[in-house]
Amino acid sequence: MVPKTLNLHLVSDSSGETVVSVAKSALKHFKSVETVEYVWSFVDSKKQINNIIKKIKNKNNEYNFVICTVTDDELRKYLKDNCAKLKVPYIAILSHIIREISSYLDIQKDLNPNLYTEINNEYFQRIEAINYTINHDDGQSIQDIDKADIILVGISRTSKSPTSMYLAYRGYKVINIPFIDDIPFYIDLEKLKNKLVIGLTIDVKRLIEIRKNRLTAINNENNKTYADYEKVKTEIKKSEDLFKEQKWLVINVTQKSIEEVAATIIQYCNEGQKNIC
């Protein structure tokens, strides 16, 4: 069977992150479908919607599908009506959820004239968090550590960097600091007193496996210490001793994905740990 190609038009009044994420999750159930994505971000006028409709008309003989996260009722209806005229399937994700919450609580949604400004501000704050986190990867540029929302500490290969970037994408400014057992911890611990510091630890055997894979990837199998059992065991023990001494929260990443680790950290923030997040 020849694979079908779907032109997926993802329309958002913000950065488009939500609608893209939902669409990707849905398409995982259709492996045979080839998809061409058109992401329309920061849509806040009928003129922009007209441009979207024009694009769809140019592909009128193909499969088109519209998914939107536009919260303005008038604009959303305008898009919906134009899709109906073209007989193009249309789904509004957020409006259904908003309507259900409104019905359940028997209240109207807020009429927020500053909604688009707030959405834009959130987007740029996220970009700022990502830039901050990149610039502070692996213990770099710690002079402004006071601006960090979250600080991760752990030995090599405990997922500090990818976890930091995932959190940054969620809007948190993160510094990750490597713990090296034969080098004194170089951060002034007093600066961390009122911060959410998370110690990352891992099972010895799992870490050795990860490190061996890393050595193979960089063609450095002759390194006899990086994945040595006794050395790795000592590294983990010393790092855990520091975490315990400083009374930092600890997450064992052995059986956890990056998303799970980040979700746990965000939960700590939401619970007001250290009163910082």
C-alpha positions as CSV (number, residue, x, y, z in Angstrom):
1,M,0.0,0.0,0.0
2,V,1.3,3.4,-1.0
3,P,1.8,5.6,2.2
4,K,-0.7,8.4,2.5
5,T,0.7,12.0,2.9
6,L,-1.0,14.2,5.4
7,N,-0.6,18.0,5.4
8,L,-0.9,18.9,9.0
9,H,-1.6,22.5,9.7
10,L,-0.9,23.3,13.4
11,V,-2.3,26.7,14.3
12,S,-1.5,28.5,17.6
13,D,-1.8,31.9,19.2
14,S,1.5,31.3,21.0
15,S,4.7,29.5,20.2
16,G,3.0,26.4,19.0
17,E,4.6,24.1,21.5
18,T,1.4,22.6,22.8
19,V,-0.3,21.9,19.4
20,V,3.0,20.4,18.0
21,S,3.4,18.2,21.0
22,V,-0.2,16.9,20.9
23,A,0.1,16.3,17.1
24,K,3.3,14.3,17.4
25,S,1.8,12.2,20.2
26,A,-1.2,11.4,18.0
27,L,0.8,10.6,14.9
28,K,2.8,8.0,16.7
29,H,-0.3,5.8,16.3
30,F,0.0,6.1,12.5
31,K,3.4,4.8,11.4
32,S,2.4,4.4,7.8
33,V,1.4,8.1,7.4
34,E,3.9,10.5,5.9
35,T,3.3,13.9,7.4
36,V,4.2,17.4,6.3
37,E,3.8,19.8,9.1
38,Y,3.0,23.5,8.7
39,V,3.3,25.3,12.0
40,W,1.5,28.7,12.3
41,S,2.6,30.4,15.4
42,F,1.4,33.6,17.2
43,V,-1.8,33.8,15.1
44,D,-3.9,36.7,16.3
45,S,-5.7,38.1,13.3
46,K,-8.0,37.1,10.5
47,K,-5.4,38.2,8.0
48,Q,-3.1,35.5,9.3
49,I,-5.9,32.9,9.2
50,N,-6.6,33.9,5.6
51,N,-3.0,33.1,4.7
52,I,-3.4,29.7,6.3
53,I,-6.6,29.1,4.3
54,K,-4.9,30.1,1.1
55,K,-2.1,27.6,1.8
56,I,-4.7,24.9,2.3
57,K,-6.5,25.8,-0.9
58,N,-3.3,25.4,-2.8
59,K,-3.2,21.8,-1.6
60,N,-6.9,21.2,-2.1
61,N,-6.3,17.9,-3.9
62,E,-4.3,16.5,-1.0
63,Y,-5.1,15.3,2.5
64,N,-5.3,18.3,4.9
65,F,-6.0,18.4,8.6
66,V,-6.1,21.4,11.0
67,I,-5.4,21.3,14.7
68,C,-5.5,24.6,16.6
69,T,-4.8,26.0,20.1
70,V,-6.3,29.4,19.4
71,T,-8.1,30.7,22.5
72,D,-9.9,33.7,21.0
73,D,-13.4,32.6,20.3
74,E,-14.0,34.8,17.3
75,L,-10.7,33.9,15.6
76,R,-11.2,30.2,16.3
77,K,-14.7,30.3,14.8
78,Y,-13.4,32.1,11.8
79,L,-10.8,29.4,11.2
80,K,-13.4,26.6,11.9
81,D,-15.9,28.1,9.4
82,N,-13.3,28.4,6.7
83,C,-12.2,24.9,7.2
84,A,-15.8,23.7,6.9
85,K,-16.1,25.5,3.6
86,L,-13.1,23.6,2.3
87,K,-14.3,20.4,3.9
88,V,-11.1,20.1,5.8
89,P,-11.2,18.3,9.2
90,Y,-10.6,20.7,12.1
91,I,-9.9,20.1,15.8
92,A,-9.5,22.8,18.5
93,I,-7.7,21.2,21.5
94,L,-7.8,23.8,24.2
95,S,-11.3,25.1,23.5
96,H,-12.8,21.7,24.4
97,I,-10.8,21.5,27.6
98,I,-11.7,25.1,28.6
99,R,-15.4,24.5,27.8
100,E,-15.4,21.3,30.0
101,I,-13.8,23.1,32.9
102,S,-16.1,26.0,32.5
103,S,-19.2,23.7,32.5
104,Y,-18.0,21.6,35.4
105,L,-17.3,24.6,37.6
106,D,-20.2,26.6,36.2
107,I,-18.0,29.7,35.6
108,Q,-17.0,31.6,32.5
109,K,-13.4,31.7,31.3
110,D,-11.5,34.9,32.2
111,L,-11.6,37.7,29.6
112,N,-7.9,38.6,29.8
113,P,-6.9,41.5,27.5
114,N,-3.3,40.8,28.3
115,L,-3.4,37.1,27.3
116,Y,-1.2,37.4,24.2
117,T,1.3,39.6,26.1
118,E,1.5,37.0,28.8
119,I,1.9,34.2,26.3
120,N,4.7,36.1,24.6
121,N,6.4,36.8,27.9
122,E,6.3,33.2,28.9
123,Y,7.9,32.3,25.5
124,F,10.8,34.7,25.9
125,Q,11.3,33.7,29.6
126,R,11.7,30.2,28.4
127,I,14.3,31.2,25.8
128,E,16.1,33.1,28.6
129,A,16.1,30.0,30.8
130,I,17.5,27.9,27.9
131,N,20.3,30.3,27.2
132,Y,21.1,30.6,30.9
133,T,21.2,26.8,31.3
134,I,23.4,26.3,28.2
135,N,25.8,28.9,29.5
136,H,26.0,27.2,32.9
137,D,26.4,23.6,31.7
138,D,29.0,21.5,33.5
139,G,29.8,24.1,36.2
140,Q,30.5,27.0,33.8
141,S,30.0,30.7,34.7
142,I,29.0,30.1,38.3
143,Q,29.5,33.8,39.3
144,D,25.7,34.4,38.9
145,I,24.7,31.2,40.6
146,D,22.2,33.2,42.6
147,K,20.0,33.6,39.5
148,A,19.5,29.8,39.2
149,D,16.2,28.2,40.0
150,I,17.6,24.7,40.3
151,I,21.1,23.3,40.8
152,L,22.0,19.8,39.9
153,V,25.1,18.0,41.3
154,G,26.4,14.6,40.3
155,I,29.3,12.6,39.1
156,S,29.9,12.1,35.4
157,R,27.2,10.4,33.4
158,T,24.3,10.9,35.8
159,S,22.2,12.8,33.2
160,K,22.9,16.2,34.6
161,S,23.1,18.0,31.2
162,P,20.1,16.5,29.5
163,T,18.0,16.9,32.6
164,S,19.1,20.5,32.9
165,M,18.0,21.2,29.3
166,Y,14.7,19.5,29.7
167,L,14.0,21.7,32.8
168,A,15.2,24.8,30.9
169,Y,12.7,24.0,28.2
170,R,10.0,24.0,30.9
171,G,11.2,27.5,31.9
172,Y,13.7,26.8,34.8
173,K,17.1,28.3,35.0
174,V,19.4,25.4,35.8
175,I,23.1,25.0,36.7
176,N,24.6,21.6,36.7
177,I,27.8,21.0,38.7
178,P,30.1,18.0,38.3
179,F,31.3,16.2,41.4
180,I,34.8,14.9,41.0
181,D,36.0,12.7,43.9
182,D,39.7,13.6,43.7
183,I,39.1,17.4,43.4
184,P,37.7,19.5,46.2
185,F,34.1,20.7,45.6
186,Y,34.8,24.2,44.2
187,I,31.5,25.9,44.8
188,D,31.0,28.0,47.9
189,L,28.5,25.9,49.8
190,E,27.1,29.0,51.5
191,K,25.8,30.2,48.1
192,L,23.7,27.1,47.9
193,K,22.0,27.4,51.3
194,N,18.7,28.9,50.0
195,K,18.7,27.1,46.7
196,L,16.9,24.0,45.5
197,V,19.9,21.7,45.1
198,I,19.4,18.2,43.8
199,G,22.0,15.4,44.1
200,L,21.8,12.9,41.3
201,T,23.0,9.3,42.1
202,I,22.9,6.0,40.2
203,D,23.6,2.3,40.6
204,V,27.3,1.3,40.3
205,K,26.7,-1.4,37.6
206,R,24.4,0.8,35.6
207,L,26.9,3.7,35.6
208,I,29.8,1.4,34.6
209,E,27.7,0.2,31.6
210,I,26.9,3.8,30.6
211,R,30.5,4.8,30.9
212,K,31.8,1.9,28.9
213,N,29.4,2.8,26.1
214,R,30.6,6.3,26.2
215,L,34.3,5.2,25.9
216,T,33.4,3.1,22.9
217,A,31.5,6.0,21.3
218,I,34.6,8.2,21.6
219,N,37.1,5.4,20.7
220,N,38.7,5.5,24.1
221,E,38.4,1.9,25.3
222,N,41.9,2.0,26.7
223,N,40.8,4.3,29.6
224,K,41.1,1.9,32.5
225,T,39.8,4.2,35.3
226,Y,36.7,5.9,34.0
227,A,34.7,2.7,34.2
228,D,36.7,0.9,36.9
229,Y,34.3,-0.7,39.4
230,E,36.1,0.4,42.6
231,K,36.7,3.9,41.3
232,V,33.1,4.3,40.2
233,K,31.9,2.9,43.5
234,T,34.1,5.4,45.4
235,E,32.9,8.3,43.3
236,I,29.2,7.5,44.0
237,K,29.9,7.0,47.7
238,K,31.7,10.3,48.1
239,S,29.1,12.2,46.1
240,E,26.3,10.7,48.3
241,D,28.3,11.6,51.4
242,L,28.3,15.3,50.2
243,F,24.5,15.2,49.5
244,K,23.8,13.8,53.0
245,E,26.1,16.3,54.7
246,Q,24.5,19.2,52.9
247,K,21.0,17.7,53.4
248,W,20.3,18.1,49.7
249,L,17.4,16.2,48.0
250,V,18.6,13.1,46.2
251,I,17.2,11.4,43.1
252,N,18.4,8.0,42.0
253,V,18.4,8.1,38.2
254,T,19.1,4.4,37.6
255,Q,15.7,3.3,36.4
256,K,14.3,6.8,35.5
257,S,14.0,8.6,32.2
258,I,15.0,12.2,31.8
259,E,11.3,13.1,31.8
260,E,10.7,11.3,35.1
261,V,13.7,12.9,36.8
262,A,12.6,16.3,35.6
263,A,9.0,15.7,36.7
264,T,10.2,14.8,40.2
265,I,12.3,18.0,40.4
266,I,9.4,20.1,39.2
267,Q,7.3,18.5,41.9
268,Y,9.8,19.6,44.5
269,C,9.5,23.1,43.1
270,N,5.8,23.1,43.2
271,E,5.8,21.9,46.8
272,G,7.9,24.9,47.7
273,Q,11.0,23.1,48.7
274,K,13.5,25.6,50.1
275,N,10.9,28.3,49.2
276,I,12.6,29.1,45.9
277,C,10.7,27.8,42.9
